[in-house]
């Protein structure tokens, strides 16, 4: 593909590019949100399964770039525990992705996350940050990543209600998502799911990802922690409600 064809392709991808830019910007300042924001929007342009694979490519690339800048702030022990849980959840998620419509599972997971979120908001309680809870969170994130393309809600809900400092929370989420997305892509490839078309679309969406990550990394220093936490909660509510509505549409 020559430069002229690539530029022409970028022009025809203006809508998806903006979606990716917005999502990458939010992830850079909160530590998550790339898939949670971009996936629902990209489904206006691509079919759902293709969208999920595109998001794995975008998220893995974006997380890698940010991890190089933030690796000193990452809680590596928590990432190891989360990834152990995800390795247990990914096989079940792959089975569902390949054989079953994800509407019912998407609705069940989103309802569970939404109810937990509402309960935590009203009771103002924090999760106990233990190895057992972290591994369980990773398992749920692994299942949800493969079935909906969104590993974020269980992970963010868990860490957002612990005492983890905001900068460590952000870096740890980015670090986990890098390994999670890489593992998800490998799992799809090993089980024979075609990813070539998604990689082609990913190349056209890279400029939006790069611009969003760069702008968000610069803006993070000026964002109050309370505002960041509010953005996180709003994103969680919006994602859960979207998934529930989408699931009911698929099931009806």
C-alpha positions in Angstrom: 0.0 0.0 0.0 1.5 3.3 -1.1 1.2 6.6 0.8 -1.5 8.0 -1.4 -3.7 5.0 -0.9 -3.1 5.2 2.8 -4.1 8.9 3.0 -7.2 8.2 0.9 -8.0 5.4 3.3 -7.6 7.7 6.3 -10.1 10.1 4.8 -12.7 7.3 4.4 -12.1 6.3 8.1 -12.7 9.8 9.5 -15.6 8.6 11.8 -13.8 5.6 13.3 -10.6 7.7 13.7 -12.4 10.3 15.8 -13.9 7.5 18.0 -10.5 6.0 18.6 -8.9 9.4 19.3 -11.6 10.2 21.9 -11.3 6.8 23.6 -7.4 6.9 23.6 -7.5 10.4 25.2 -9.8 9.2 28.0 -7.6 6.1 28.6 -4.5 8.2 28.9 -6.0 10.3 31.7 -7.9 7.5 33.6 -5.9 4.3 32.9 -8.8 2.7 31.1 -11.7 3.4 28.7 -10.2 2.8 25.3 -12.3 -0.3 24.6 -15.2 0.7 26.8 -15.6 4.0 24.8 -14.4 3.0 21.3 -16.0 -0.4 21.0 -19.7 0.8 21.2 -18.9 3.6 18.8 -17.0 1.5 16.3 -19.9 -0.9 16.1 -21.7 1.8 14.1 -19.0 1.2 11.4 -18.0 -2.5 11.9 -19.8 -5.7 12.8 -19.4 -6.7 16.5 -16.9 -9.6 16.3 -14.6 -7.6 13.9 -14.8 -4.6 16.3 -13.7 -6.8 19.2 -10.6 -8.0 17.3 -9.8 -4.4 16.1 -10.0 -3.2 19.7 -7.6 -5.9 20.9 -5.0 -4.6 18.3 -5.6 -1.0 19.1 -5.6 -1.5 22.9 -2.4 -3.6 22.8 -0.5 -1.0 20.8 -1.8 1.9 22.9 -1.1 0.2 26.2 2.5 -0.7 25.0 3.3 2.9 24.2 1.9 4.1 27.6 3.5 1.3 29.6 7.0 2.5 28.3 6.3 5.8 30.0 4.6 4.5 33.2 6.3 1.2 34.0 8.0 2.5 37.2 4.5 3.3 38.7 3.0 -0.2 37.9 2.1 -2.6 40.8 3.5 -5.6 39.1 2.4 -8.0 41.8 -1.2 -7.1 41.2 -0.8 -7.5 37.4 0.6 -11.0 37.9 -2.3 -12.0 40.1 -4.8 -10.5 37.6 -3.2 -12.3 34.7 -3.3 -15.6 36.5 -7.1 -15.1 36.9 -7.4 -14.0 33.3 -5.7 -17.2 32.0 -8.4 -19.2 33.8 -11.2 -17.0 32.3 -10.0 -16.6 28.7 -10.6 -20.2 27.6 -14.3 -20.0 28.7 -14.5 -16.6 27.0 -13.1 -18.0 23.7 -15.6 -20.9 23.7 -18.5 -18.4 24.1 -17.0 -16.1 21.5 -16.7 -18.9 18.9 -20.0 -20.8 19.5 -22.6 -18.7 21.3 -24.2 -15.3 20.8 -22.9 -13.0 23.5 -26.1 -11.2 24.3 -27.2 -13.1 27.4 -23.7 -13.2 28.9 -23.1 -9.5 28.1 -26.3 -8.6 29.9 -25.6 -10.7 32.9 -22.1 -9.4 33.4 -23.2 -5.8 32.9 -26.1 -6.1 35.3 -23.8 -7.6 37.9 -21.3 -4.8 37.5 -24.0 -2.1 37.5 -25.6 -3.5 40.7 -22.2 -3.7 42.4 -21.4 -0.1 41.3 -24.6 1.3 42.6 -24.2 -0.6 45.9 -20.7 0.7 46.3 -21.7 4.2 45.5 -24.5 4.3 48.1 -22.7 2.4 50.9 -19.3 4.1 50.3 -17.4 0.9 51.0 -14.1 -0.1 49.6 -13.1 -3.5 48.3 -10.4 -5.4 50.3 -7.3 -5.5 48.0 -6.3 -9.2 48.5 -4.7 -11.8 46.3 -7.9 -13.9 46.2 -10.0 -10.9 45.2 -7.5 -9.8 42.6 -7.3 -13.2 41.0 -11.1 -13.4 40.9 -11.3 -10.0 39.3 -8.8 -11.1 36.6 -10.9 -14.2 35.9 -14.0 -12.1 35.4 -12.0 -9.6 33.2 -10.7 -12.5 31.1 -14.2 -13.9 30.4 -15.6 -10.4 29.7 -12.7 -9.5 27.4 -13.3 -12.5 25.1 -17.1 -12.2 25.1 -17.7 -8.4 24.8 -14.2 -7.0 24.1 -14.4 -5.1 27.4 -12.1 -6.4 30.2 -12.3 -3.0 32.0 -15.5 -3.0 34.1 -14.5 -5.7 36.7 -10.9 -4.4 36.9 -11.8 -0.8 37.2 -14.6 -1.4 39.6 -12.3 -3.3 41.9 -9.3 -0.9 41.9 -11.4 2.3 41.9 -12.8 1.2 45.3 -9.5 0.3 46.9 -7.0 2.6 48.5 -4.6 2.4 45.5 -3.2 5.9 44.6 -4.5 7.3 41.4 -1.1 7.3 39.5 -0.5 3.6 40.5 -4.1 2.7 39.6 -3.7 4.3 36.1 -0.3 2.6 35.4 -1.4 -0.8 36.8 -4.6 -0.8 34.6 -2.6 0.1 31.5 0.0 -2.6 32.3 -2.7 -5.3 32.8 -4.6 -4.3 29.7 -1.4 -4.7 27.6 -0.8 -8.3 28.7 -4.6 -9.0 28.6 -5.0 -7.8 25.0 -1.9 -9.6 23.8 -3.1 -12.8 25.4 -6.6 -12.4 23.9 -5.2 -11.9 20.4 -3.0 -15.0 20.8 -5.9 -17.0 22.0 -8.0 -16.0 19.0 -5.2 -16.8 16.6 -4.4 -20.2 18.2 -8.1 -21.2 18.0 -8.3 -20.3 14.3 -10.3 -17.1 14.5 -9.2 -15.0 11.4 -7.7 -11.6 12.3 -6.3 -10.4 9.0 -9.2 -8.0 8.2 -9.0 -6.5 11.7 -5.2 -5.9 11.4 -5.9 -4.0 8.1 -8.5 -1.7 9.7 -6.2 -1.3 12.8 -3.5 0.3 10.5 -5.9 3.0 9.4 -6.9 3.8 12.9 -3.4 4.1 14.4 -3.1 7.9 13.8 -6.2 8.5 16.0 -4.8 6.3 18.7 -1.4 8.0 18.7 -2.9 11.5 18.8 -5.3 10.6 21.6 -2.6 8.9 23.7 -0.2 11.9 23.3 -2.8 14.5 24.2 -4.1 12.5 27.2 -0.6 12.0 28.6 0.1 15.7 28.5 -3.3 16.6 30.0 -3.1 14.1 32.9 -0.8 16.5 34.9 -3.6 19.1 34.9 -6.5 16.8 35.8 -7.6 16.8 39.5 -7.9 13.3 41.0 -11.5 13.8 42.0 -12.5 14.7 38.4 -10.7 11.7 37.1 -12.6 9.4 39.5 -15.9 11.0 38.4 -15.0 10.4 34.8 -14.3 6.7 35.6 -17.7 6.2 37.4 -19.6 7.9 34.5 -17.8 5.6 32.0 -18.7 2.5 34.0 -22.3 3.5 34.2 -22.5 4.3 30.5 -20.8 1.1 29.5 -23.0 -1.1 31.6 -26.2 0.5 30.4 -25.1 0.3 26.8 -24.2 -3.4 27.1 -27.6 -4.1 28.7 -29.5 -2.3 26.0 -27.4 -3.9 23.2 -27.9 -7.4 24.7 -31.7 -7.0 24.9 -31.7 -5.9 21.2 -29.7 -9.0 20.3 -32.0 -11.3 22.3 -35.3 -9.8 21.1 
